[in-house]
Amino acid sequence: MMKRVTGIGGVFFKSGDPKSLQAWYEKHLDIGLWEPAKGY
């Protein structure tokens, strides 16, 4: 059985390239798609 991340404890990262950050979350933490916040 593959282990999955169930939470990240409220740790969030700001990024100048939200698409790359989103891809990293998906690849390494198996967290699905989300809409990046506007204005940050």
JOJOPE-V852754 format. One record per run of one state. SS is the DSSP state (H for helix, E for strand, C for the rest). FROM is the first residue (numbers start at 0). TO is the last residue. If there is no record, write none. Layout:
BEGIN
ss:SS from:FROM to:TO
ss:SS from:FROM to:TO
END
This chain:
BEGIN
ss:C from:0 to:16
ss:H from:17 to:28
ss:C from:29 to:39
END
